[in-house]
């Protein structure tokens, strides 16, 4: 295990320039609402100037002003996590392992109060098969962590429903959605042909995309008590990344444009922003902080 290091999170500029940097980079916006139906993105900031020519992806808020990123620095073969303190502008290399880590998430509160906050992730082993499994690290990095589900491999993505239940994207042909009860180790296969994005509703239900065929992609809501999915709406063509606000509003992106959908208010996806003027033309993953007033966006080259 390499030693984690804390470095001053120097941003060449907190103001986003018109031409976006190459490769995959992460940008931060303030997310506001003029009313309950109109959202706007303001105060753009370029977060990954420290690795502008590298791979920066999968932003995940661990607090309203703290974020984890998956980063691969040019010249290195593995991905690691970086922790960003957005208030103090401090960057910490959270992991530095021979394995690759992806999809960091702050875990729900643990029953054992003697165990501090934990960060879960997908860890890729260095074995011949590059086995993917669910792992957890202590947030204070006091140990090298441990496997969460030792007998379940092929984990590609996941979302916590509660302290007891988790939804998993299992890599395969086709990919499958599996719900696991950690108290009983019961594993229920929900459906196949799913997208990579899984998001939690405020009540613990899980949103996912069911890819019926090449063009028909449906956004669905999985009831984590009954394990029954229900239709929310059709996705924009070719789009599989989204995020979810506390009030049930979905945000997604296609090209340079951001869209919103709330089943209680909208008939179809509604455009709320076009970020092409900032050089963002291929937006993919996104994440919103717990307060819902900041959004991180990934722009792919």
N, C-alpha and C positions, 0 to 999 in steps of 0.2 A: 504494500500500500504506500503510494507516494504521500508525502505530507501535503495537506491542504494549506493553501496560502491565502492570506488576505491582502488585497492590493487596492490602492485608491481607484475607485471607479471613475476614471477620467473619461469624459465624453468630449470628443473634439468640438462638438457643439450640441447644445440641447435643442437647437432649432434644426428641423429637418430641411435638407437642401432639396432643390427641385429635382435633381437627378439622383435616383436611388442607387445605393452601392451595389456591386455585383454579388453573385451567389445568393445565399439565403440569410436574410437579416431580420431583426425584430424592431418594431416601432411601437411607441406608446402614445396613446391619445387620452385626453380627458373625454369622458362620455357623459353627455348631459341630455336633458329632455326639456323642450319648451312647454310641453304638456304631456299627458299620459300616452300620446300617440305619435309624438314627433321627437326623434333623437338626433343629436348632432355630435360630431367628433371634432375636437379642437386641441390646440396646444400640442402639435406633433413633436415627438422627440425620437431621436435615433439612439437606440440602446446598445448596439453591438459594434461600435467603432473599434473596440478592442480586438475584434476578429472579423473585420469587414470583408475580407476575402475568403473567409472560411464558412463553416456550416453552423448556423444558429437557428434553433427550432424549438418547438413544443414548449412555448411559454406557459407557466403555471404559477398562479399567485399562491403564496403560502400565508399571506396577510395582505392588508389593503395596500401596503407600500413595499412589499417584499415579493420577489419573484425568483423562480428557478427556471433555468434554460438548459437545453441539451446543446452541447457545443463540441465541435470537432475543429481543432486548430490545424491549419495546413502543416503537413509534415508528420502529424500523428495519425495513427491508424484506428484509434478508439475514440468513442464519444465519452464525455464527462459532463457532470453538472456544474453549473456556475450559479451562485446565489447573488442576486442583485438587491442591495438596499437602496431603493429609489429615493428615499428622503435624504440620506447622507451621501448618496452617490458613491457607494462602496461596493466593490465586486469581490467575491470570494470564490475561489475554485473549491467546490464542495467535494468532488471526488477526483481521484487521480489513480485509477486502477488499471490493471491489464485488461479487464473486461470492459465492454461497452455498456453504458446505462442510458435508458431512454424513459420518457414519459414520467417525470417526477410529479408526485402529488403529495400534499400534506395529508397524513392519515387521520381518520376520525379519532376522537379521544379514546384512549385505551382504558380498559377496566382496571388494569394494574397501575395504580397511581404512582408506584415507585419507578415506573418506566416513563421517561420524558417524551416529548413530542417526537414523532417518527415520520420519515419521508419514505414513501413507497416508490417503486420503479420497476421497469422491465430491465432485467440484467441478462446480457448475452455472454454465455460462458465461452472459454477459450478452447473447448473440446472440439473434436473433429466435426460434430454436427452443429456447432454454435448454438447450443441449447438455450432457449429463451424461457426464463421463469420469473416469477414475481418475488421481489426482494424488498427488504426494508432496512433503512439506515437510521440511527438516532440523529436527530437534528443537530445535536451538539458534536457529532462525529467522534463520540467517545469510544466507538468500536467499529468493526468492519461490517456489522449488521448480520442479517440472517434471512433465510428463505421464509416466505409466508406460506406458500403451498408447495411443499417439497415433491409431491407426487403428481403435480400437474404442470406440464411443460408446454411449449409452443405458445406462450402468452405473448400477444402482439401489443395489445392495448387493454385498458381497463378503466372502470369507474367505481368508486366506492358508493354504495347505497347507504350504508350505516356502519357501525362498528362491527356488525355481525355478517353483513352481506356485501358481495361484490359482483359486478358484471364483468366478464372477460371476453375479449376478442381472441379466439384461438386460431392460430395460423393453420391453414389447410387448403385442400381443394374440394369443396369451397371452404372459405373461412366461416366459423360458427360463433354464435353468441351463447355463452355458458354463464349461468348464475350459480354462485357458490355460497352456501351457508357455512361460515367458518366455525360455528358452534357444533354443528353436526357433521361437517365435511360433505354434506349432500351436494351433488353437482347435477344441475338440470340444464340440458341442452334446449335452448329456446327456438332457434331457427338458424338457417345457414344463409350464405350470400349477404353478408353484412359489410358496412363500411367501417373505416378505422376510427371514426369519432364516436365516443360515448360520453354523455353528459348527465349530471344528476339534477333532477328536480328538487325543489325545496323539501318535499315530503319523502324523498328517497327513491322515487321512481327513476328509471333510466331512459334517456332518449338515445335512439340509434337510427341508422339508415339501413333499410332493407332494400337490397339491389335485386329487384325482380328479374330484370334483364338489362341489356346494355343501356337502354334509355329510360327505363322506368325505375326511378329511385324514390322510395317512400320514407318520409320521416315518421318514426313511430315512437310510442311511449310504452315502456315495459313496466307493468305493475309488479313491484318486487315482493308483494305479498302473495299474489295469485300466480305470478309468472305468465300473465296473459298480456300480449301486446295489443295496442290499439293505434289506429291511424291518426296522425296529426295533420299532415299535408304532404303533397308531392314536393320534392326538392327541385331546385333549379337544375337544369340539365348539366350533368357532369360535375356537380358540386357535392363533396362529401364531408366538408368541414363546417362546423358551426359552434356557437356557444350559446349559453342559456342564462337569462337574467332571472332574478328572484321572483318576478311576477309572472314567469312563464313565457316571456317574450324570447323568441329565437333570433339570433343574429347570424348571418352568413355572408359570404363574399363570392363574387364571380368577377374575375379580371380585376378591375380597379374599383368596382362598386360594392358598397355594403348594403345589405337588405335586412329587413326585419319582418317577423311574422308572429302574431299572437292570435291563437285560435278563437279567443273571445271577441276580437276586434277586427280581424283581417280576413278577407276572402282569399287573397293570394299574397305573395311576397311583395313588399313595398320598399323601393329604393330610398335610402336615407342619406347616402353620401357617395361621392365619386372622388377618389383620391388620385386620379391620374395626374392632376396638376402637381403632385408631389413626387411623381416618378414611380408610384406604386401601381403596377399593372398586372400583377399575378399574385394576388393575396390568397393565402390558403388558411393555415391554422390561426386560431384566435382564442383569447382567454380574457375573462372579465374578473376584476377583483371582487371580494365579498360585498363591498358596499355598492357595487355596480356603477362606480363613477370613473373607472379607468379601464381601458381596453388595450390589450397588446395584440399586434397583428404581425404575421410572418409574410414577408414578400419573397417569392421565389424568382430566381433569375429565369 
